[in-house]
Amino acid sequence: MMKVYICPRCGWVREVSRRKEVECHKCGLPQMTLTDMLYENFIELNKEERQAFAEQWMKEHGKVE
C-alpha cells in the first residue's frame, strides 16, 4: 500500500510503499511525516493541487527547524 509523506521542514511530498523511515531528499531531514491523505486521492490531484495540499499542511502543522 502506497503512503504519502511530507517533510515538516520544507514541505516536499514523497510517495512510498513499505518504508516507515522516510528521509527528505530535498532538505535532508531524516524523518518525514505520514499524512492523512490517501494515496488514491493524492494521485488524482494535479501539480497545482498537490502544491496547495503541501502549503495547507505546512500552515496547519508548522515547520520543524
PDBQT receptor file of N, H, CA, C and O in Angstrom, charges set to zero:
ATOM      1  N   MET A   1       0.840  -1.187   0.000  1.00  0.00    +0.000 N 
ATOM      2  CA  MET A   1       0.000   0.000   0.000  1.00  0.00    +0.000 C 
ATOM      3  C   MET A   1       0.881   1.245   0.000  1.00  0.00    +0.000 C 
ATOM      4  O   MET A   1       1.788   1.376   0.822  1.00  0.00    +0.000 OA
ATOM      5  N   MET A   2       0.611   2.133  -0.907  1.00  0.00    +0.000 N 
ATOM      6  H   MET A   2      -0.126   2.026  -1.575  1.00  0.00    +0.000 HD
ATOM      7  CA  MET A   2       1.368   3.377  -1.014  1.00  0.00    +0.000 C 
ATOM      8  C   MET A   2       0.876   4.372   0.037  1.00  0.00    +0.000 C 
ATOM      9  O   MET A   2      -0.307   4.415   0.375  1.00  0.00    +0.000 OA
ATOM     10  N   LYS A   3       1.816   5.169   0.542  1.00  0.00    +0.000 N 
ATOM     11  H   LYS A   3       2.777   5.134   0.267  1.00  0.00    +0.000 HD
ATOM     12  CA  LYS A   3       1.508   6.183   1.546  1.00  0.00    +0.000 C 
ATOM     13  C   LYS A   3       2.128   7.502   1.122  1.00  0.00    +0.000 C 
ATOM     14  O   LYS A   3       3.108   7.534   0.378  1.00  0.00    +0.000 OA
ATOM     15  N   VAL A   4       1.544   8.589   1.607  1.00  0.00    +0.000 N 
ATOM     16  H   VAL A   4       0.747   8.562   2.211  1.00  0.00    +0.000 HD
ATOM     17  CA  VAL A   4       2.007   9.931   1.259  1.00  0.00    +0.000 C 
ATOM     18  C   VAL A   4       2.648  10.561   2.495  1.00  0.00    +0.000 C 
ATOM     19  O   VAL A   4       2.005  10.707   3.535  1.00  0.00    +0.000 OA
ATOM     20  N   TYR A   5       3.923  10.932   2.365  1.00  0.00    +0.000 N 
ATOM     21  H   TYR A   5       4.445  10.813   1.521  1.00  0.00    +0.000 HD
ATOM     22  CA  TYR A   5       4.668  11.584   3.430  1.00  0.00    +0.000 C 
ATOM     23  C   TYR A   5       4.987  13.009   3.009  1.00  0.00    +0.000 C 
ATOM     24  O   TYR A   5       5.093  13.312   1.820  1.00  0.00    +0.000 OA
ATOM     25  N   ILE A   6       5.140  13.885   4.007  1.00  0.00    +0.000 N 
ATOM     26  H   ILE A   6       5.054  13.639   4.972  1.00  0.00    +0.000 HD
ATOM     27  CA  ILE A   6       5.537  15.265   3.742  1.00  0.00    +0.000 C 
ATOM     28  C   ILE A   6       6.652  15.646   4.705  1.00  0.00    +0.000 C 
ATOM     29  O   ILE A   6       6.682  15.208   5.855  1.00  0.00    +0.000 OA
ATOM     30  N   CYS A   7       7.556  16.463   4.215  1.00  0.00    +0.000 N 
ATOM     31  H   CYS A   7       7.532  16.820   3.281  1.00  0.00    +0.000 HD
ATOM     32  CA  CYS A   7       8.648  16.939   5.060  1.00  0.00    +0.000 C 
ATOM     33  C   CYS A   7       8.154  18.136   5.868  1.00  0.00    +0.000 C 
ATOM     34  O   CYS A   7       7.741  19.140   5.287  1.00  0.00    +0.000 OA
ATOM     35  N   PRO A   8       8.189  18.046   7.199  1.00  0.00    +0.000 N 
ATOM     36  CA  PRO A   8       7.724  19.171   8.019  1.00  0.00    +0.000 C 
ATOM     37  C   PRO A   8       8.674  20.365   8.003  1.00  0.00    +0.000 C 
ATOM     38  O   PRO A   8       8.334  21.429   8.519  1.00  0.00    +0.000 OA
ATOM     39  N   ARG A   9       9.855  20.202   7.420  1.00  0.00    +0.000 N 
ATOM     40  H   ARG A   9      10.132  19.337   7.001  1.00  0.00    +0.000 HD
ATOM     41  CA  ARG A   9      10.810  21.313   7.327  1.00  0.00    +0.000 C 
ATOM     42  C   ARG A   9      10.612  22.110   6.037  1.00  0.00    +0.000 C 
ATOM     43  O   ARG A   9      10.550  23.339   6.068  1.00  0.00    +0.000 OA
ATOM     44  N   CYS A  10      10.513  21.407   4.900  1.00  0.00    +0.000 N 
ATOM     45  H   CYS A  10      10.563  20.409   4.875  1.00  0.00    +0.000 HD
ATOM     46  CA  CYS A  10      10.485  22.119   3.618  1.00  0.00    +0.000 C 
ATOM     47  C   CYS A  10       9.195  21.918   2.818  1.00  0.00    +0.000 C 
ATOM     48  O   CYS A  10       8.981  22.607   1.820  1.00  0.00    +0.000 OA
ATOM     49  N   GLY A  11       8.331  20.983   3.241  1.00  0.00    +0.000 N 
ATOM     50  H   GLY A  11       8.505  20.423   4.052  1.00  0.00    +0.000 HD
ATOM     51  CA  GLY A  11       7.057  20.784   2.556  1.00  0.00    +0.000 C 
ATOM     52  C   GLY A  11       7.108  19.865   1.350  1.00  0.00    +0.000 C 
ATOM     53  O   GLY A  11       6.117  19.740   0.630  1.00  0.00    +0.000 OA
ATOM     54  N   TRP A  12       8.247  19.219   1.114  1.00  0.00    +0.000 N 
ATOM     55  H   TRP A  12       9.052  19.321   1.698  1.00  0.00    +0.000 HD
ATOM     56  CA  TRP A  12       8.364  18.303  -0.024  1.00  0.00    +0.000 C 
ATOM     57  C   TRP A  12       7.539  17.049   0.239  1.00  0.00    +0.000 C 
ATOM     58  O   TRP A  12       7.576  16.500   1.340  1.00  0.00    +0.000 OA
ATOM     59  N   VAL A  13       6.804  16.601  -0.757  1.00  0.00    +0.000 N 
ATOM     60  H   VAL A  13       6.774  17.047  -1.652  1.00  0.00    +0.000 HD
ATOM     61  CA  VAL A  13       5.922  15.442  -0.621  1.00  0.00    +0.000 C 
ATOM     62  C   VAL A  13       6.553  14.255  -1.329  1.00  0.00    +0.000 C 
ATOM     63  O   VAL A  13       7.128  14.389  -2.410  1.00  0.00    +0.000 OA
ATOM     64  N   ARG A  14       6.437  13.096  -0.704  1.00  0.00    +0.000 N 
ATOM     65  H   ARG A  14       5.970  12.987   0.174  1.00  0.00    +0.000 HD
ATOM     66  CA  ARG A  14       7.016  11.865  -1.251  1.00  0.00    +0.000 C 
ATOM     67  C   ARG A  14       6.034  10.721  -1.072  1.00  0.00    +0.000 C 
ATOM     68  O   ARG A  14       5.364  10.622  -0.044  1.00  0.00    +0.000 OA
ATOM     69  N   GLU A  15       5.951   9.863  -2.072  1.00  0.00    +0.000 N 
ATOM     70  H   GLU A  15       6.495   9.943  -2.907  1.00  0.00    +0.000 HD
ATOM     71  CA  GLU A  15       5.100   8.677  -2.018  1.00  0.00    +0.000 C 
ATOM     72  C   GLU A  15       5.997   7.459  -1.821  1.00  0.00    +0.000 C 
ATOM     73  O   GLU A  15       6.966   7.273  -2.557  1.00  0.00    +0.000 OA
ATOM     74  N   VAL A  16       5.676   6.632  -0.832  1.00  0.00    +0.000 N 
ATOM     75  H   VAL A  16       4.889   6.783  -0.234  1.00  0.00    +0.000 HD
ATOM     76  CA  VAL A  16       6.472   5.428  -0.566  1.00  0.00    +0.000 C 
ATOM     77  C   VAL A  16       5.540   4.249  -0.342  1.00  0.00    +0.000 C 
ATOM     78  O   VAL A  16       4.353   4.422  -0.063  1.00  0.00    +0.000 OA
ATOM     79  N   SER A  17       6.095   3.042  -0.469  1.00  0.00    +0.000 N 
ATOM     80  H   SER A  17       7.058   2.901  -0.696  1.00  0.00    +0.000 HD
ATOM     81  CA  SER A  17       5.245   1.869  -0.307  1.00  0.00    +0.000 C 
ATOM     82  C   SER A  17       5.417   1.201   1.048  1.00  0.00    +0.000 C 
ATOM     83  O   SER A  17       4.453   1.124   1.810  1.00  0.00    +0.000 OA
ATOM     84  N   ARG A  18       6.586   0.724   1.369  1.00  0.00    +0.000 N 
ATOM     85  H   ARG A  18       7.369   0.787   0.750  1.00  0.00    +0.000 HD
ATOM     86  CA  ARG A  18       6.736  -0.083   2.581  1.00  0.00    +0.000 C 
ATOM     87  C   ARG A  18       7.506   0.593   3.709  1.00  0.00    +0.000 C 
ATOM     88  O   ARG A  18       7.374   0.210   4.871  1.00  0.00    +0.000 OA
ATOM     89  N   ARG A  19       8.287   1.571   3.377  1.00  0.00    +0.000 N 
ATOM     90  H   ARG A  19       8.393   1.883   2.433  1.00  0.00    +0.000 HD
ATOM     91  CA  ARG A  19       9.196   2.153   4.359  1.00  0.00    +0.000 C 
ATOM     92  C   ARG A  19       8.462   2.968   5.416  1.00  0.00    +0.000 C 
ATOM     93  O   ARG A  19       7.468   3.636   5.130  1.00  0.00    +0.000 OA
ATOM     94  N   LYS A  20       8.968   2.899   6.634  1.00  0.00    +0.000 N 
ATOM     95  H   LYS A  20       9.776   2.357   6.867  1.00  0.00    +0.000 HD
ATOM     96  CA  LYS A  20       8.451   3.742   7.710  1.00  0.00    +0.000 C 
ATOM     97  C   LYS A  20       9.449   4.837   8.051  1.00  0.00    +0.000 C 
ATOM     98  O   LYS A  20       9.084   5.869   8.613  1.00  0.00    +0.000 OA
ATOM     99  N   GLU A  21      10.702   4.608   7.710  1.00  0.00    +0.000 N 
ATOM    100  H   GLU A  21      10.999   3.769   7.254  1.00  0.00    +0.000 HD
ATOM    101  CA  GLU A  21      11.737   5.622   7.877  1.00  0.00    +0.000 C 
ATOM    102  C   GLU A  21      11.936   6.264   6.514  1.00  0.00    +0.000 C 
ATOM    103  O   GLU A  21      12.568   5.693   5.626  1.00  0.00    +0.000 OA
ATOM    104  N   VAL A  22      11.387   7.460   6.367  1.00  0.00    +0.000 N 
ATOM    105  H   VAL A  22      10.874   7.924   7.089  1.00  0.00    +0.000 HD
ATOM    106  CA  VAL A  22      11.371   8.130   5.065  1.00  0.00    +0.000 C 
ATOM    107  C   VAL A  22      12.113   9.452   5.184  1.00  0.00    +0.000 C 
ATOM    108  O   VAL A  22      11.663  10.365   5.877  1.00  0.00    +0.000 OA
ATOM    109  N   GLU A  23      13.262   9.554   4.500  1.00  0.00    +0.000 N 
ATOM    110  H   GLU A  23      13.627   8.813   3.937  1.00  0.00    +0.000 HD
ATOM    111  CA  GLU A  23      14.059  10.766   4.557  1.00  0.00    +0.000 C 
ATOM    112  C   GLU A  23      13.671  11.701   3.419  1.00  0.00    +0.000 C 
ATOM    113  O   GLU A  23      13.187  11.274   2.371  1.00  0.00    +0.000 OA
ATOM    114  N   CYS A  24      13.899  12.992   3.658  1.00  0.00    +0.000 N 
ATOM    115  H   CYS A  24      14.293  13.339   4.509  1.00  0.00    +0.000 HD
ATOM    116  CA  CYS A  24      13.609  14.002   2.647  1.00  0.00    +0.000 C 
ATOM    117  C   CYS A  24      14.827  14.169   1.748  1.00  0.00    +0.000 C 
ATOM    118  O   CYS A  24      15.918  14.485   2.224  1.00  0.00    +0.000 OA
ATOM    119  N   HIS A  25      14.641  13.956   0.453  1.00  0.00    +0.000 N 
ATOM    120  H   HIS A  25      13.756  13.699   0.067  1.00  0.00    +0.000 HD
ATOM    121  CA  HIS A  25      15.740  14.108  -0.497  1.00  0.00    +0.000 C 
ATOM    122  C   HIS A  25      15.950  15.565  -0.903  1.00  0.00    +0.000 C 
ATOM    123  O   HIS A  25      16.909  15.881  -1.606  1.00  0.00    +0.000 OA
ATOM    124  N   LYS A  26      15.065  16.447  -0.466  1.00  0.00    +0.000 N 
ATOM    125  H   LYS A  26      14.285  16.190   0.105  1.00  0.00    +0.000 HD
ATOM    126  CA  LYS A  26      15.205  17.867  -0.807  1.00  0.00    +0.000 C 
ATOM    127  C   LYS A  26      16.054  18.611   0.229  1.00  0.00    +0.000 C 
ATOM    128  O   LYS A  26      17.000  19.311  -0.131  1.00  0.00    +0.000 OA
ATOM    129  N   CYS A  27      15.714  18.458   1.525  1.00  0.00    +0.000 N 
ATOM    130  H   CYS A  27      14.946  17.889   1.818  1.00  0.00    +0.000 HD
ATOM    131  CA  CYS A  27      16.443  19.202   2.563  1.00  0.00    +0.000 C 
ATOM    132  C   CYS A  27      17.269  18.316   3.491  1.00  0.00    +0.000 C 
ATOM    133  O   CYS A  27      18.055  18.822   4.293  1.00  0.00    +0.000 OA
ATOM    134  N   GLY A  28      17.097  16.992   3.389  1.00  0.00    +0.000 N 
ATOM    135  H   GLY A  28      16.459  16.581   2.738  1.00  0.00    +0.000 HD
ATOM    136  CA  GLY A  28      17.904  16.086   4.191  1.00  0.00    +0.000 C 
ATOM    137  C   GLY A  28      17.342  15.712   5.547  1.00  0.00    +0.000 C 
ATOM    138  O   GLY A  28      18.002  14.996   6.301  1.00  0.00    +0.000 OA
ATOM    139  N   LEU A  29      16.139  16.174   5.884  1.00  0.00    +0.000 N 
ATOM    140  H   LEU A  29      15.604  16.755   5.272  1.00  0.00    +0.000 HD
ATOM    141  CA  LEU A  29      15.543  15.791   7.169  1.00  0.00    +0.000 C 
ATOM    142  C   LEU A  29      15.430  14.264   7.220  1.00  0.00    +0.000 C 
ATOM    143  O   LEU A  29      14.908  13.658   6.285  1.00  0.00    +0.000 OA
ATOM    144  N   PRO A  30      15.914  13.632   8.302  1.00  0.00    +0.000 N 
ATOM    145  CA  PRO A  30      15.936  12.168   8.324  1.00  0.00    +0.000 C 
ATOM    146  C   PRO A  30      14.572  11.490   8.455  1.00  0.00    +0.000 C 
ATOM    147  O   PRO A  30      14.460  10.311   8.118  1.00  0.00    +0.000 OA
ATOM    148  N   GLN A  31      13.537  12.174   8.924  1.00  0.00    +0.000 N 
ATOM    149  H   GLN A  31      13.628  13.132   9.198  1.00  0.00    +0.000 HD
ATOM    150  CA  GLN A  31      12.229  11.537   9.060  1.00  0.00    +0.000 C 
ATOM    151  C   GLN A  31      11.111  12.470   8.614  1.00  0.00    +0.000 C 
ATOM    152  O   GLN A  31      10.861  13.504   9.232  1.00  0.00    +0.000 OA
ATOM    153  N   MET A  32      10.448  12.085   7.534  1.00  0.00    +0.000 N 
ATOM    154  H   MET A  32      10.651  11.244   7.032  1.00  0.00    +0.000 HD
ATOM    155  CA  MET A  32       9.279  12.828   7.060  1.00  0.00    +0.000 C 
ATOM    156  C   MET A  32       8.056  12.371   7.850  1.00  0.00    +0.000 C 
ATOM    157  O   MET A  32       8.124  11.380   8.577  1.00  0.00    +0.000 OA
ATOM    158  N   THR A  33       6.941  13.084   7.712  1.00  0.00    +0.000 N 
ATOM    159  H   THR A  33       6.886  13.889   7.121  1.00  0.00    +0.000 HD
ATOM    160  CA  THR A  33       5.720  12.808   8.463  1.00  0.00    +0.000 C 
ATOM    161  C   THR A  33       4.670  12.189   7.551  1.00  0.00    +0.000 C 
ATOM    162  O   THR A  33       4.434  12.667   6.442  1.00  0.00    +0.000 OA
ATOM    163  N   LEU A  34       4.044  11.122   8.031  1.00  0.00    +0.000 N 
ATOM    164  H   LEU A  34       4.236  10.734   8.933  1.00  0.00    +0.000 HD
ATOM    165  CA  LEU A  34       2.961  10.479   7.295  1.00  0.00    +0.000 C 
ATOM    166  C   LEU A  34       1.740  11.394   7.319  1.00  0.00    +0.000 C 
ATOM    167  O   LEU A  34       1.331  11.856   8.384  1.00  0.00    +0.000 OA
ATOM    168  N   THR A  35       1.156  11.657   6.147  1.00  0.00    +0.000 N 
ATOM    169  H   THR A  35       1.488  11.282   5.282  1.00  0.00    +0.000 HD
ATOM    170  CA  THR A  35      -0.044  12.495   6.077  1.00  0.00    +0.000 C 
ATOM    171  C   THR A  35      -1.288  11.628   6.168  1.00  0.00    +0.000 C 
ATOM    172  O   THR A  35      -1.212  10.402   6.095  1.00  0.00    +0.000 OA
ATOM    173  N   ASP A  36      -2.436  12.280   6.327  1.00  0.00    +0.000 N 
ATOM    174  H   ASP A  36      -2.498  13.276   6.386  1.00  0.00    +0.000 HD
ATOM    175  CA  ASP A  36      -3.697  11.540   6.338  1.00  0.00    +0.000 C 
ATOM    176  C   ASP A  36      -4.326  11.465   4.944  1.00  0.00    +0.000 C 
ATOM    177  O   ASP A  36      -5.448  10.982   4.790  1.00  0.00    +0.000 OA
ATOM    178  N   MET A  37      -3.601  11.944   3.936  1.00  0.00    +0.000 N 
ATOM    179  H   MET A  37      -2.690  12.337   4.062  1.00  0.00    +0.000 HD
ATOM    180  CA  MET A  37      -4.078  11.900   2.552  1.00  0.00    +0.000 C 
ATOM    181  C   MET A  37      -3.937  10.473   2.016  1.00  0.00    +0.000 C 
ATOM    182  O   MET A  37      -2.848   9.900   2.049  1.00  0.00    +0.000 OA
ATOM    183  N   LEU A  38      -5.025   9.912   1.531  1.00  0.00    +0.000 N 
ATOM    184  H   LEU A  38      -5.909  10.378   1.505  1.00  0.00    +0.000 HD
ATOM    185  CA  LEU A  38      -4.961   8.596   0.911  1.00  0.00    +0.000 C 
ATOM    186  C   LEU A  38      -4.227   8.698  -0.418  1.00  0.00    +0.000 C 
ATOM    187  O   LEU A  38      -4.411   9.658  -1.166  1.00  0.00    +0.000 OA
ATOM    188  N   TYR A  39      -3.402   7.713  -0.703  1.00  0.00    +0.000 N 
ATOM    189  H   TYR A  39      -3.252   6.933  -0.095  1.00  0.00    +0.000 HD
ATOM    190  CA  TYR A  39      -2.642   7.707  -1.951  1.00  0.00    +0.000 C 
ATOM    191  C   TYR A  39      -3.577   7.780  -3.155  1.00  0.00    +0.000 C 
ATOM    192  O   TYR A  39      -3.290   8.475  -4.129  1.00  0.00    +0.000 OA
ATOM    193  N   GLU A  40      -4.685   7.068  -3.086  1.00  0.00    +0.000 N 
ATOM    194  H   GLU A  40      -4.918   6.502  -2.295  1.00  0.00    +0.000 HD
ATOM    195  CA  GLU A  40      -5.653   7.053  -4.182  1.00  0.00    +0.000 C 
ATOM    196  C   GLU A  40      -6.186   8.454  -4.475  1.00  0.00    +0.000 C 
ATOM    197  O   GLU A  40      -6.438   8.795  -5.631  1.00  0.00    +0.000 OA
ATOM    198  N   ASN A  41      -6.356   9.257  -3.442  1.00  0.00    +0.000 N 
ATOM    199  H   ASN A  41      -6.151   8.980  -2.503  1.00  0.00    +0.000 HD
ATOM    200  CA  ASN A  41      -6.800  10.639  -3.623  1.00  0.00    +0.000 C 
ATOM    201  C   ASN A  41      -5.652  11.532  -4.103  1.00  0.00    +0.000 C 
ATOM    202  O   ASN A  41      -5.852  12.423  -4.928  1.00  0.00    +0.000 OA
ATOM    203  N   PHE A  42      -4.455  11.283  -3.578  1.00  0.00    +0.000 N 
ATOM    204  H   PHE A  42      -4.293  10.558  -2.908  1.00  0.00    +0.000 HD
ATOM    205  CA  PHE A  42      -3.295  12.103  -3.927  1.00  0.00    +0.000 C 
ATOM    206  C   PHE A  42      -2.965  12.009  -5.411  1.00  0.00    +0.000 C 
ATOM    207  O   PHE A  42      -2.660  13.023  -6.040  1.00  0.00    +0.000 OA
ATOM    208  N   ILE A  43      -3.021  10.820  -5.975  1.00  0.00    +0.000 N 
ATOM    209  H   ILE A  43      -3.269   9.996  -5.465  1.00  0.00    +0.000 HD
ATOM    210  CA  ILE A  43      -2.648  10.661  -7.384  1.00  0.00    +0.000 C 
ATOM    211  C   ILE A  43      -3.663  11.292  -8.329  1.00  0.00    +0.000 C 
ATOM    212  O   ILE A  43      -3.367  11.506  -9.505  1.00  0.00    +0.000 OA
ATOM    213  N   GLU A  44      -4.856  11.591  -7.825  1.00  0.00    +0.000 N 
ATOM    214  H   GLU A  44      -5.097  11.417  -6.870  1.00  0.00    +0.000 HD
ATOM    215  CA  GLU A  44      -5.870  12.262  -8.641  1.00  0.00    +0.000 C 
ATOM    216  C   GLU A  44      -5.646  13.775  -8.712  1.00  0.00    +0.000 C 
ATOM    217  O   GLU A  44      -6.239  14.452  -9.553  1.00  0.00    +0.000 OA
ATOM    218  N   LEU A  45      -4.789  14.305  -7.829  1.00  0.00    +0.000 N 
ATOM    219  H   LEU A  45      -4.307  13.755  -7.146  1.00  0.00    +0.000 HD
ATOM    220  CA  LEU A  45      -4.520  15.743  -7.808  1.00  0.00    +0.000 C 
ATOM    221  C   LEU A  45      -3.551  16.125  -8.919  1.00  0.00    +0.000 C 
ATOM    222  O   LEU A  45      -2.639  15.365  -9.245  1.00  0.00    +0.000 OA
ATOM    223  N   ASN A  46      -3.752  17.306  -9.498  1.00  0.00    +0.000 N 
ATOM    224  H   ASN A  46      -4.492  17.923  -9.232  1.00  0.00    +0.000 HD
ATOM    225  CA  ASN A  46      -2.779  17.805 -10.468  1.00  0.00    +0.000 C 
ATOM    226  C   ASN A  46      -1.646  18.508  -9.711  1.00  0.00    +0.000 C 
ATOM    227  O   ASN A  46      -1.673  18.591  -8.483  1.00  0.00    +0.000 OA
ATOM    228  N   LYS A  47      -0.666  19.005 -10.438  1.00  0.00    +0.000 N 
ATOM    229  H   LYS A  47      -0.644  18.938 -11.436  1.00  0.00    +0.000 HD
ATOM    230  CA  LYS A  47       0.513  19.617  -9.823  1.00  0.00    +0.000 C 
ATOM    231  C   LYS A  47       0.147  20.778  -8.902  1.00  0.00    +0.000 C 
ATOM    232  O   LYS A  47       0.677  20.886  -7.796  1.00  0.00    +0.000 OA
ATOM    233  N   GLU A  48      -0.747  21.638  -9.351  1.00  0.00    +0.000 N 
ATOM    234  H   GLU A  48      -1.177  21.551 -10.249  1.00  0.00    +0.000 HD
ATOM    235  CA  GLU A  48      -1.142  22.800  -8.549  1.00  0.00    +0.000 C 
ATOM    236  C   GLU A  48      -1.889  22.373  -7.286  1.00  0.00    +0.000 C 
ATOM    237  O   GLU A  48      -1.685  22.953  -6.219  1.00  0.00    +0.000 OA
ATOM    238  N   GLU A  49      -2.744  21.374  -7.399  1.00  0.00    +0.000 N 
ATOM    239  H   GLU A  49      -2.910  20.903  -8.265  1.00  0.00    +0.000 HD
ATOM    240  CA  GLU A  49      -3.490  20.880  -6.234  1.00  0.00    +0.000 C 
ATOM    241  C   GLU A  49      -2.555  20.218  -5.224  1.00  0.00    +0.000 C 
ATOM    242  O   GLU A  49      -2.749  20.355  -4.017  1.00  0.00    +0.000 OA
ATOM    243  N   ARG A  50      -1.552  19.508  -5.707  1.00  0.00    +0.000 N 
ATOM    244  H   ARG A  50      -1.394  19.397  -6.689  1.00  0.00    +0.000 HD
ATOM    245  CA  ARG A  50      -0.572  18.894  -4.803  1.00  0.00    +0.000 C 
ATOM    246  C   ARG A  50       0.216  19.971  -4.064  1.00  0.00    +0.000 C 
ATOM    247  O   ARG A  50       0.490  19.838  -2.871  1.00  0.00    +0.000 OA
ATOM    248  N   GLN A  51       0.576  21.030  -4.771  1.00  0.00    +0.000 N 
ATOM    249  H   GLN A  51       0.353  21.138  -5.740  1.00  0.00    +0.000 HD
ATOM    250  CA  GLN A  51       1.292  22.142  -4.139  1.00  0.00    +0.000 C 
ATOM    251  C   GLN A  51       0.412  22.814  -3.087  1.00  0.00    +0.000 C 
ATOM    252  O   GLN A  51       0.887  23.156  -2.004  1.00  0.00    +0.000 OA
ATOM    253  N   ALA A  52      -0.862  23.003  -3.403  1.00  0.00    +0.000 N 
ATOM    254  H   ALA A  52      -1.247  22.725  -4.283  1.00  0.00    +0.000 HD
ATOM    255  CA  ALA A  52      -1.798  23.609  -2.452  1.00  0.00    +0.000 C 
ATOM    256  C   ALA A  52      -1.961  22.720  -1.223  1.00  0.00    +0.000 C 
ATOM    257  O   ALA A  52      -2.049  23.223  -0.102  1.00  0.00    +0.000 OA
ATOM    258  N   PHE A  53      -2.002  21.409  -1.423  1.00  0.00    +0.000 N 
ATOM    259  H   PHE A  53      -1.931  21.001  -2.333  1.00  0.00    +0.000 HD
ATOM    260  CA  PHE A  53      -2.092  20.471  -0.302  1.00  0.00    +0.000 C 
ATOM    261  C   PHE A  53      -0.880  20.629   0.618  1.00  0.00    +0.000 C 
ATOM    262  O   PHE A  53      -1.028  20.709   1.837  1.00  0.00    +0.000 OA
ATOM    263  N   ALA A  54       0.317  20.673   0.030  1.00  0.00    +0.000 N 
ATOM    264  H   ALA A  54       0.437  20.607  -0.961  1.00  0.00    +0.000 HD
ATOM    265  CA  ALA A  54       1.539  20.814   0.821  1.00  0.00    +0.000 C 
ATOM    266  C   ALA A  54       1.560  22.144   1.571  1.00  0.00    +0.000 C 
ATOM    267  O   ALA A  54       1.940  22.191   2.741  1.00  0.00    +0.000 OA
ATOM    268  N   GLU A  55       1.156  23.216   0.909  1.00  0.00    +0.000 N 
ATOM    269  H   GLU A  55       0.847  23.178  -0.041  1.00  0.00    +0.000 HD
ATOM    270  CA  GLU A  55       1.136  24.532   1.556  1.00  0.00    +0.000 C 
ATOM    271  C   GLU A  55       0.144  24.565   2.713  1.00  0.00    +0.000 C 
ATOM    272  O   GLU A  55       0.447  25.110   3.774  1.00  0.00    +0.000 OA
ATOM    273  N   GLN A  56      -1.029  23.991   2.518  1.00  0.00    +0.000 N 
ATOM    274  H   GLN A  56      -1.276  23.548   1.656  1.00  0.00    +0.000 HD
ATOM    275  CA  GLN A  56      -2.035  23.956   3.580  1.00  0.00    +0.000 C 
ATOM    276  C   GLN A  56      -1.551  23.109   4.755  1.00  0.00    +0.000 C 
ATOM    277  O   GLN A  56      -1.746  23.479   5.913  1.00  0.00    +0.000 OA
ATOM    278  N   TRP A  57      -0.928  21.985   4.459  1.00  0.00    +0.000 N 
ATOM    279  H   TRP A  57      -0.771  21.684   3.519  1.00  0.00    +0.000 HD
ATOM    280  CA  TRP A  57      -0.402  21.115   5.510  1.00  0.00    +0.000 C 
ATOM    281  C   TRP A  57       0.643  21.863   6.334  1.00  0.00    +0.000 C 
ATOM    282  O   TRP A  57       0.659  21.765   7.561  1.00  0.00    +0.000 OA
ATOM    283  N   MET A  58       1.515  22.609   5.657  1.00  0.00    +0.000 N 
ATOM    284  H   MET A  58       1.502  22.689   4.660  1.00  0.00    +0.000 HD
ATOM    285  CA  MET A  58       2.552  23.358   6.364  1.00  0.00    +0.000 C 
ATOM    286  C   MET A  58       1.947  24.446   7.251  1.00  0.00    +0.000 C 
ATOM    287  O   MET A  58       2.456  24.701   8.343  1.00  0.00    +0.000 OA
ATOM    288  N   LYS A  59       0.873  25.087   6.799  1.00  0.00    +0.000 N 
ATOM    289  H   LYS A  59       0.460  24.879   5.912  1.00  0.00    +0.000 HD
ATOM    290  CA  LYS A  59       0.201  26.106   7.616  1.00  0.00    +0.000 C 
ATOM    291  C   LYS A  59      -0.408  25.491   8.866  1.00  0.00    +0.000 C 
ATOM    292  O   LYS A  59      -0.333  26.069   9.950  1.00  0.00    +0.000 OA
ATOM    293  N   GLU A  60      -1.008  24.319   8.714  1.00  0.00    +0.000 N 
ATOM    294  H   GLU A  60      -1.069  23.849   7.834  1.00  0.00    +0.000 HD
ATOM    295  CA  GLU A  60      -1.686  23.669   9.838  1.00  0.00    +0.000 C 
ATOM    296  C   GLU A  60      -0.716  23.042  10.831  1.00  0.00    +0.000 C 
ATOM    297  O   GLU A  60      -0.976  23.045  12.034  1.00  0.00    +0.000 OA
ATOM    298  N   HIS A  61       0.381  22.512  10.351  1.00  0.00    +0.000 N 
ATOM    299  H   HIS A  61       0.593  22.509   9.373  1.00  0.00    +0.000 HD
ATOM    300  CA  HIS A  61       1.275  21.735  11.205  1.00  0.00    +0.000 C 
ATOM    301  C   HIS A  61       2.586  22.434  11.522  1.00  0.00    +0.000 C 
ATOM    302  O   HIS A  61       3.367  21.945  12.339  1.00  0.00    +0.000 OA
ATOM    303  N   GLY A  62       2.832  23.559  10.893  1.00  0.00    +0.000 N 
ATOM    304  H   GLY A  62       2.197  23.956  10.229  1.00  0.00    +0.000 HD
ATOM    305  CA  GLY A  62       4.034  24.326  11.200  1.00  0.00    +0.000 C 
ATOM    306  C   GLY A  62       5.298  23.698  10.650  1.00  0.00    +0.000 C 
ATOM    307  O   GLY A  62       5.293  22.584  10.127  1.00  0.00    +0.000 OA
ATOM    308  N   LYS A  63       6.370  24.440  10.784  1.00  0.00    +0.000 N 
ATOM    309  H   LYS A  63       6.374  25.345  11.209  1.00  0.00    +0.000 HD
ATOM    310  CA  LYS A  63       7.661  23.988  10.288  1.00  0.00    +0.000 C 
ATOM    311  C   LYS A  63       8.520  23.462  11.426  1.00  0.00    +0.000 C 
ATOM    312  O   LYS A  63       8.435  23.932  12.561  1.00  0.00    +0.000 OA
ATOM    313  N   VAL A  64       9.337  22.492  11.103  1.00  0.00    +0.000 N 
ATOM    314  H   VAL A  64       9.405  22.110  10.181  1.00  0.00    +0.000 HD
ATOM    315  CA  VAL A  64      10.320  21.947  12.034  1.00  0.00    +0.000 C 
ATOM    316  C   VAL A  64      11.674  22.488  11.624  1.00  0.00    +0.000 C 
ATOM    317  O   VAL A  64      12.025  22.448  10.445  1.00  0.00    +0.000 OA
ATOM    318  N   GLU A  65      12.423  22.981  12.558  1.00  0.00    +0.000 N 
ATOM    319  H   GLU A  65      12.137  23.013  13.516  1.00  0.00    +0.000 HD
ATOM    320  CA  GLU A  65      13.768  23.516  12.245  1.00  0.00    +0.000 C 
ATOM    321  C   GLU A  65      14.821  22.473  12.484  1.00  0.00    +0.000 C 
ATOM    322  O   GLU A  65      16.006  22.733  12.278  1.00  0.00    +0.000 OA
TER     323      GLU A  65
